[in-house]
């Protein structure tokens, strides 16, 4: 927590200090005094009204009567009597009020109304437990919502991501097609080695990518490659070669500090940072609205999330949800949005960092595939394959991925146990949705290397997922 910028400022006084600033107070006597004061004011108004009435009557009588000294004396007498009545009534009620106040002050030994001095003493949060044990009284005096210093410190570990992707599908005439697109997202710098800078983000931010462009705090850009993904948790780690970054950029960036989301409580203040709508980094704040919130994504998978009312919009995905100490407590992932028909305000979600950390660490440990290998050294599976498009998936109930139509005898795929009918959904930790993606991925792996292939296999009509270790072979020579 930053000095003099704690969210709550606790002011502490001992019992002796409280007695020094005590003013006697009695609730019953105070009520009686206020009642007497009210009656006095009411009496004054009545007296004034009576005097005005008498004066009016006297003037009317004077106009109606003949001139004479007796009439004038009667008028003067009536007015004088009215004014005297009002004066004495007011003095009487004032005396009652004054007496009630004195009685209140004399009988208030058991109640104390504390007046806080101007020079408030600020006690750090660390001393709260000590003060509690000493019997001191705490007061919350004000709330500070200026998080600019914290944001300034954490911003160097935040990045913006632009994903240049290609989506594939089937046309009305049965022809496959591919369509380029651009999407934006956010990321968090979570590690740095001698060779690469490691960035955590969401899987859906980088999926189907042809290239990834990263923008850092100093507005410099660099290309990144996918190091590993976890579709179920919607997490990904991407890598930027250190050699591609300037000395100025390396000095300006920093690695984020990860917190503990298991210690969160509802109502705690949080800050969300991300590349909202692709316009660049922005900051919003709010509170923890709910914990352990279960949400189902478009592909049917469910996850447990942190719910916050901090504004999270498209482009914020992959960005950081932070506590006021500047620690990452969640990775922003979603905002309720029903196919653009309507949206729910103040309902954003984030992956708890304590659940994400083990997966991020495992993805960071994977081998980064940056350079394509020579064609003569490229690995070979030995299968004939077909893309499972959206239309094929809906028509036959297949999972999306790459359908294995044939397995060559003696090939690496046969030795590993891959069968005809299997649908490849991941290769070396990367999600696979088309023949092109699988072919492009293999171009980075040499023959003889062992990778994990994830397939979905039909067992009694139900597709089950299997992870298969395969050692790639060499492509057979053509005679």
C-alpha positions as MATLAB code, in Angstrom:
seq = 'XXXXXXXXXXXXXXXXXXXXXXXXXXXXXXXXXXXXXXXXXXXXXXXXXXXXXXXXXXXXXXXXXXXXXXXXXXXXXXXXXXXXXXXXXXXXXXXXXXXXXXXXXXXXXXXXXXXXXXXXXXXXXXXXXXXXXXXXXXXXXXXXXXXXXXXXXXXXXXXXXXXXXXXXXXXXXXXXXXXXXXXXXXXXXXXXXXXXXXXXXXXXXXXXXXXXXXXXXXXXXXXXXXXXXXXXXXXXXXXXXXXXXXXXXXXXXXXXXXXXXXXXXXXXXXXXXXXXXXXXXXXXXXXXXXXXXXXXXXXXXXXXXXXXXXXXXXXXXXXXXXXXXXXXXXXXXXXXXXXXXXXXXXXXXXXXXXXXXXXXXXXXXXXXXXXXXXXXXXXXXXXXXXXXXXXXXXXXXXXXXXXXXXXXXXXXXXXXXXXXXXXXXXXXXXXXXXXXXXXXXXXXXXXXXXXXXXXXXXXXXXXXXXXXXXXXXXXXXXX';
ca = [
       0.000    0.000    0.000;
       1.264    3.427   -0.855;
       2.123    5.926    1.870;
      -0.718    8.331    2.744;
      -2.907    6.697    0.085;
      -4.544    3.865    1.948;
      -8.149    3.339    0.978;
      -9.265    3.856    4.598;
      -7.737    6.431    6.958;
      -8.072    5.228   10.575;
      -7.865    7.925   13.309;
      -6.963    6.643   16.780;
      -7.557    8.133   20.249;
      -6.922    6.844   23.738;
      -9.577    7.055   26.490;
      -7.737   10.000   28.112;
      -7.796   11.978   24.836;
     -11.500   11.265   24.397;
     -12.253   12.631   27.906;
     -10.311   15.823   27.142;
     -12.557   16.518   24.144;
     -15.796   15.432   25.813;
     -18.876   17.666   25.984;
     -21.713   16.538   28.362;
     -24.829   15.431   26.590;
     -28.211   14.176   27.798;
     -30.728   13.034   25.237;
     -33.857   13.515   27.434;
     -32.898   16.996   28.591;
     -31.953   18.041   25.092;
     -35.363   16.903   23.854;
     -37.105   18.935   26.582;
     -35.060   21.999   25.724;
     -35.921   21.743   22.056;
     -39.620   21.351   22.969;
     -39.533   24.424   25.240;
     -37.793   26.468   22.568;
     -40.417   25.470   20.055;
     -43.225   26.479   22.463;
     -41.564   29.851   23.110;
     -41.408   30.629   19.435;
     -45.035   29.591   19.059;
     -46.041   31.910   21.950;
     -44.198   34.817   20.407;
     -46.047   34.321   17.138;
     -49.420   34.206   18.980;
     -48.634   37.402   20.942;
     -47.575   39.206   17.810;
     -50.748   38.107   16.063;
     -52.910   39.302   18.996;
     -51.160   42.683   19.073;
     -51.724   43.179   15.369;
     -55.399   42.271   15.799;
     -55.842   44.767   18.677;
     -54.147   47.516   16.735;
     -56.366   46.874   13.732;
     -59.519   46.985   15.864;
     -58.428   50.241   17.517;
     -57.844   51.906   14.169;
     -61.260   50.802   12.981;
     -62.916   52.170   16.170;
     -61.106   55.465   15.820;
     -62.335   55.923   12.264;
     -65.950   55.170   13.252;
     -66.101   57.400   16.388;
     -66.207   61.164   16.690;
     -63.037   62.975   17.529;
     -62.335   62.912   21.227;
     -59.566   62.465   23.754;
     -61.197   59.328   25.297;
     -61.056   57.315   22.077;
     -57.365   58.028   21.549;
     -56.508   56.927   25.059;
     -58.421   53.653   24.555;
     -56.523   52.902   21.335;
     -53.160   53.612   22.929;
     -54.065   51.456   25.913;
     -55.150   48.520   23.751;
     -51.952   48.584   21.692;
     -49.795   48.862   24.806;
     -51.501   45.915   26.475;
     -51.039   43.755   23.385;
     -47.323   44.520   23.103;
     -46.765   43.895   26.803;
     -48.511   40.520   26.603;
     -46.293   39.426   23.696;
     -43.134   40.618   25.426;
     -43.832   38.843   28.722;
     -44.922   35.636   26.963;
     -41.678   35.527   24.998;
     -39.595   36.159   28.131;
     -41.422   33.382   29.948;
     -40.827   30.782   27.264;
     -37.173   31.822   26.963;
     -36.742   31.329   30.713;
     -38.213   27.802   30.449;
     -35.811   26.958   27.607;
     -32.806   28.296   29.533;
     -33.741   26.305   32.622;
     -34.114   23.090   30.605;
     -30.645   23.630   29.134;
     -29.091   24.060   32.570;
     -30.842   20.907   33.771;
     -29.482   18.983   30.751;
     -25.922   20.022   31.567;
     -26.257   19.097   35.233;
     -27.637   15.565   34.668;
     -25.398   14.279   31.866;
     -22.626   12.449   33.704;
     -23.199    9.141   31.900;
     -23.129   10.311   28.250;
     -20.254   11.773   26.207;
     -20.346   13.428   22.789;
     -16.837   13.378   21.343;
     -15.500   16.342   19.402;
     -12.618   15.330   17.126;
      -9.719   17.826   17.038;
      -8.541   19.444   13.818;
      -5.129   17.752   13.907;
      -6.289   14.202   13.168;
      -3.684   11.550   13.886;
      -3.324    9.076   11.034;
      -2.479    5.528   12.099;
      -1.088    3.069    9.520;
      -3.044   -0.091    8.816;
      -0.284   -2.189   10.350;
      -1.034   -0.710   13.778;
      -4.727   -1.625   13.746;
      -4.268   -4.883   15.642;
      -2.012   -3.246   18.261;
      -4.521   -0.449   18.822;
      -7.369   -2.923   19.121;
      -5.499   -4.813   21.822;
      -4.772   -1.524   23.651;
      -8.488   -0.688   23.722;
      -8.259    2.435   21.525;
     -11.265    3.641   19.535;
     -11.185    3.649   15.704;
     -12.863    6.076   13.338;
     -13.094    5.841    9.523;
     -12.727    9.474    8.548;
     -12.649    9.400    4.732;
     -12.085    7.206    1.692;
      -9.311    7.918   -0.805;
     -10.067    6.862   -4.378;
      -6.975    8.299   -6.041;
      -5.178    5.271   -7.513;
      -2.954    7.207   -9.913;
       0.315    6.295   -8.174;
      -0.537    2.595   -8.190;
      -1.580    2.721  -11.842;
       1.639    4.520  -12.771;
       3.660    1.752  -11.126;
       1.846   -1.213  -12.742;
       1.298    0.207  -16.234;
       4.784   -0.834  -17.495;
       3.734   -4.483  -17.098;
       0.592   -4.058  -19.257;
       0.548   -4.553  -23.048;
      -1.931   -4.246  -25.896;
      -2.352   -7.112  -28.376;
      -3.493   -7.030  -32.000;
      -4.370  -10.430  -33.463;
      -4.279  -10.763  -37.246;
      -6.233  -13.972  -37.712;
      -7.826  -16.063  -40.447;
     -11.226  -17.680  -39.968;
     -12.281  -20.658  -42.095;
     -15.698  -21.963  -43.089;
     -17.824  -23.518  -45.777;
     -19.787  -21.540  -48.350;
     -23.393  -22.191  -49.383;
     -22.062  -24.109  -52.424;
     -19.949  -26.430  -50.266;
     -16.651  -24.743  -50.925;
     -14.276  -24.008  -48.066;
     -13.054  -20.461  -47.634;
     -10.806  -18.424  -45.388;
     -11.377  -14.836  -44.308;
      -8.798  -12.550  -42.653;
      -9.704  -10.419  -39.652;
      -8.232   -8.239  -36.907;
      -9.045   -8.379  -33.194;
      -7.670   -6.552  -30.171;
      -6.958   -7.651  -26.617;
      -4.719   -7.120  -23.622;
      -1.886   -8.914  -21.872;
       0.233   -8.937  -18.710;
       4.020   -9.339  -18.606;
       4.532  -12.294  -16.254;
       8.129  -13.304  -16.914;
      11.449  -12.447  -18.543;
      14.373  -14.691  -19.453;
      17.614  -14.066  -21.296;
      15.917  -15.025  -24.555;
      12.290  -13.929  -24.331;
       9.626  -11.823  -22.659;
       6.592  -13.837  -21.505;
       3.064  -12.408  -21.603;
      -0.127  -13.954  -20.180;
      -3.476  -13.358  -21.872;
      -6.697  -15.167  -22.809;
      -6.723  -18.021  -25.287;
      -9.587  -16.434  -27.228;
      -7.472  -13.277  -27.686;
      -4.803  -15.150  -29.695;
      -6.692  -18.073  -31.255;
      -6.597  -18.531  -35.049;
      -3.731  -16.024  -35.196;
      -1.507  -15.572  -38.200;
       0.522  -12.890  -36.432;
       0.442  -11.112  -33.072;
       1.545   -7.507  -32.610;
       2.365   -6.297  -29.081;
       2.417   -2.626  -28.015;
       4.377   -1.710  -24.859;
       4.246    1.212  -22.431;
       6.648    3.288  -24.573;
       4.414    2.731  -27.650;
       7.028    0.480  -29.287;
       5.766   -2.674  -31.015;
       7.057   -6.197  -31.547;
       5.768   -9.491  -32.904;
       4.970  -12.374  -30.569;
       4.459  -16.104  -30.996;
       2.206  -18.435  -29.037;
       4.164  -20.399  -26.461;
       1.235  -22.403  -25.135;
      -2.520  -22.283  -24.590;
      -5.123  -23.832  -22.305;
      -8.534  -23.697  -23.953;
     -10.453  -24.994  -20.943;
      -9.200  -22.168  -18.696;
      -9.086  -19.675  -21.600;
      -5.433  -18.896  -20.891;
      -2.428  -18.417  -23.147;
       1.210  -17.424  -22.841;
       2.888  -15.664  -25.748;
       6.575  -14.834  -26.143;
       8.495  -11.894  -27.600;
      12.214  -12.400  -28.362;
      14.384  -10.122  -26.206;
      16.543   -9.473  -29.265;
      13.553   -7.759  -30.920;
      13.266   -5.163  -28.140;
      15.276   -1.950  -27.851;
      17.221   -1.012  -24.742;
      14.752    1.815  -24.119;
      11.803   -0.596  -24.186;
      13.554   -3.052  -21.876;
      14.166   -0.245  -19.375;
      10.551    0.960  -19.519;
       8.791   -2.389  -18.988;
       8.478   -4.493  -15.835;
       7.129   -7.863  -14.708;
       3.768   -7.799  -12.925;
       3.381   -8.892   -9.301;
       0.836  -11.691   -8.860;
      -1.383  -11.610   -5.782;
      -3.600  -14.135   -3.993;
      -7.226  -14.232   -5.156;
      -8.102  -16.707   -2.390;
      -7.886  -13.810    0.088;
     -10.488  -11.670   -1.708;
     -13.737  -10.590   -0.079;
     -16.863   -9.061   -1.570;
     -16.769   -5.285   -1.481;
     -12.981   -4.975   -1.768;
     -11.897   -2.201   -4.178;
     -10.278   -3.251   -7.473;
      -8.868   -1.658  -10.625;
      -9.162   -3.035  -14.179;
      -6.599   -2.131  -16.869;
      -6.881   -3.090  -20.510;
      -6.962   -2.179  -24.191;
     -10.682   -1.321  -24.191;
     -12.197   -1.344  -27.700;
      -8.665   -1.356  -29.116;
      -8.120    2.334  -28.313;
      -5.140    1.712  -26.026;
      -4.714    1.180  -22.300;
      -7.461    2.535  -20.046;
      -8.211    2.304  -16.326;
     -11.519    1.651  -14.546;
     -12.245    0.913  -10.910;
     -14.932   -0.769   -8.831;
     -15.357   -3.460   -6.209;
     -15.525   -7.239   -5.954;
     -19.220   -7.880   -6.628;
     -19.153  -11.659   -6.187;
     -16.744  -14.576   -5.807;
     -16.802  -18.117   -7.213;
     -19.284  -17.082   -9.893;
     -19.915  -19.919  -12.374;
     -20.322  -18.880  -15.999;
     -20.784  -20.883  -19.216;
     -18.958  -19.767  -22.361;
     -20.091  -20.076  -25.977;
     -18.385  -23.459  -26.468;
     -20.283  -24.923  -23.503;
     -17.362  -24.989  -21.068;
     -17.881  -23.616  -17.580;
     -15.513  -21.800  -15.275;
     -15.363  -20.131  -11.874;
     -14.791  -16.379  -12.014;
     -14.505  -13.180   -9.997;
     -17.377  -10.791  -10.681;
     -16.708   -7.038  -10.578;
     -18.565   -3.848  -11.412;
     -15.386   -2.286  -12.855;
     -16.077   -1.569  -16.522;
     -14.757   -4.399  -18.731;
     -15.402   -4.049  -22.453;
     -14.268   -5.718  -25.658;
     -10.482   -5.429  -25.838;
     -10.083   -5.692  -22.051;
      -9.837   -9.488  -22.316;
      -6.448  -10.687  -21.113;
      -5.874   -7.524  -19.068;
      -5.302   -7.260  -15.336;
      -7.699   -6.973  -12.429;
      -5.643   -5.523   -9.553;
      -5.986   -4.791   -5.867;
      -4.929   -1.429   -4.444;
      -1.440   -2.772   -3.726;
      -0.883   -3.173   -7.476;
      -1.007   -6.986   -7.401;
      -2.743   -8.915  -10.180;
      -5.664  -10.794   -8.622;
      -7.434  -11.766  -11.836;
      -7.210  -11.876  -15.621;
     -10.139  -10.067  -17.233;
     -12.054  -12.357  -19.502;
     -15.629  -11.338  -20.217;
     -18.599   -9.034  -20.030;
     -22.184  -10.268  -20.378;
     -23.220   -9.736  -24.010;
     -25.999  -11.716  -25.684;
     -25.016  -11.657  -29.374;
     -25.098   -7.877  -29.357;
     -28.838   -7.806  -28.548;
     -28.372   -6.401  -25.063;
     -25.667   -5.979  -22.483;
     -25.681   -5.949  -18.708;
     -23.868   -3.012  -17.148;
     -21.522   -3.390  -14.182;
     -21.037   -7.139  -14.624;
     -17.515   -8.083  -15.655;
     -15.637  -11.310  -14.991;
     -12.028  -12.298  -14.365;
     -10.168  -15.585  -13.954;
      -8.909  -15.814  -10.344;
      -5.119  -15.496  -10.420;
      -4.616  -18.243   -7.827;
      -6.309  -20.719  -10.194;
      -4.522  -19.342  -13.259;
      -0.964  -19.244  -11.865;
      -0.181  -23.013  -12.049;
      -1.386  -23.148  -15.650;
       0.545  -20.007  -16.616;
       3.713  -21.447  -15.081;
       3.258  -24.692  -17.038;
       2.723  -22.781  -20.299;
       5.792  -20.633  -19.622;
       7.921  -23.771  -19.306;
       7.052  -25.025  -22.798;
       9.428  -24.770  -25.744;
       8.906  -21.655  -27.833;
       8.583  -22.284  -31.564;
       9.813  -19.156  -33.317;
      11.640  -20.270  -36.440;
      10.442  -22.753  -39.020;
      12.731  -25.735  -39.567;
      14.157  -26.728  -42.928;
      11.758  -28.829  -44.988;
      14.225  -31.726  -45.024;
      14.245  -31.761  -41.196;
      10.518  -31.212  -40.668;
       8.579  -33.727  -38.597;
       5.978  -36.015  -40.153;
       2.895  -37.702  -38.653;
       1.743  -39.917  -41.500;
      -1.996  -39.157  -41.649;
      -4.570  -37.997  -44.171;
      -6.810  -35.349  -42.638;
      -9.875  -33.163  -43.207;
     -11.028  -29.983  -41.492;
     -14.205  -30.287  -39.415;
     -15.989  -27.055  -40.283;
     -18.992  -25.580  -38.459;
     -21.330  -27.077  -41.055;
     -19.806  -30.579  -40.790;
     -19.845  -30.332  -37.013;
     -23.554  -29.467  -36.976;
     -24.434  -32.066  -39.600;
     -22.609  -35.069  -38.075;
     -22.135  -33.998  -34.471;
     -18.337  -33.973  -34.746;
     -16.197  -31.795  -32.455;
     -14.403  -29.029  -34.342;
     -10.824  -29.863  -35.268;
      -9.010  -32.074  -37.813;
     -10.584  -35.423  -38.702;
      -8.141  -38.317  -39.265;
      -9.247  -40.101  -42.458;
      -6.245  -42.416  -42.897;
      -3.203  -43.525  -40.881;
      -0.161  -44.740  -42.848;
       1.278  -48.099  -41.819;
       4.475  -47.830  -39.825;
       4.037  -44.066  -39.450;
       4.638  -42.022  -36.307;
       0.867  -41.635  -35.881;
       0.261  -45.421  -35.961;
       3.087  -46.075  -33.491;
       1.645  -43.452  -31.112;
      -1.841  -44.980  -31.247;
      -3.704  -42.404  -33.322;
      -6.690  -44.029  -35.084;
      -8.905  -43.348  -38.077;
     -11.902  -41.315  -36.867;
      -9.932  -39.469  -34.209;
     -10.346  -35.695  -34.273;
      -7.193  -33.723  -33.469;
      -8.068  -30.667  -31.368;
      -4.634  -29.719  -29.965;
      -1.068  -30.167  -31.129;
       1.861  -29.309  -28.863;
      -0.502  -27.346  -26.622;
      -1.911  -25.233  -29.467;
      -5.577  -25.402  -30.359;
      -6.127  -26.884  -33.829;
      -9.261  -26.159  -35.853;
      -8.119  -26.729  -39.462;
      -5.682  -28.630  -41.689;
      -3.819  -25.386  -42.301;
      -3.238  -24.759  -38.588;
      -1.889  -28.288  -38.051;
       0.423  -28.057  -41.062;
       1.715  -24.639  -39.999;
       2.394  -25.895  -36.466;
       4.384  -28.919  -37.628;
       6.650  -26.611  -39.688;
       8.304  -25.523  -36.408;
       9.059  -29.047  -35.145;
      11.941  -31.266  -36.234;
      11.743  -34.978  -36.898;
      12.600  -36.916  -33.752;
      10.968  -34.430  -31.372;
       8.192  -35.656  -29.069;
       5.025  -33.597  -28.670;
       1.573  -34.087  -27.165;
      -1.400  -34.517  -29.487;
      -4.885  -34.146  -28.008;
      -7.620  -36.049  -29.836;
     -11.318  -36.591  -29.289;
     -12.368  -40.195  -29.870;
     -15.890  -41.612  -30.119;
     -16.510  -44.199  -27.393;
     -20.023  -45.685  -27.462;
     -21.248  -42.624  -29.303;
     -19.683  -40.168  -26.858;
     -16.519  -38.229  -27.662;
     -13.830  -38.517  -24.996;
     -10.544  -36.612  -24.909;
      -7.130  -38.318  -24.943;
      -3.599  -36.920  -24.747;
      -1.200  -38.927  -26.913;
       2.603  -38.612  -26.937;
       3.963  -38.828  -30.484;
       7.579  -38.780  -31.708;
       7.506  -37.280  -35.175;
       9.190  -39.140  -37.989;
      10.724  -37.983  -41.268;
       8.743  -37.513  -44.427;
       9.205  -40.508  -46.776;
      11.253  -39.834  -49.883;
       9.323  -39.821  -53.119;
      10.624  -42.289  -55.660;
];
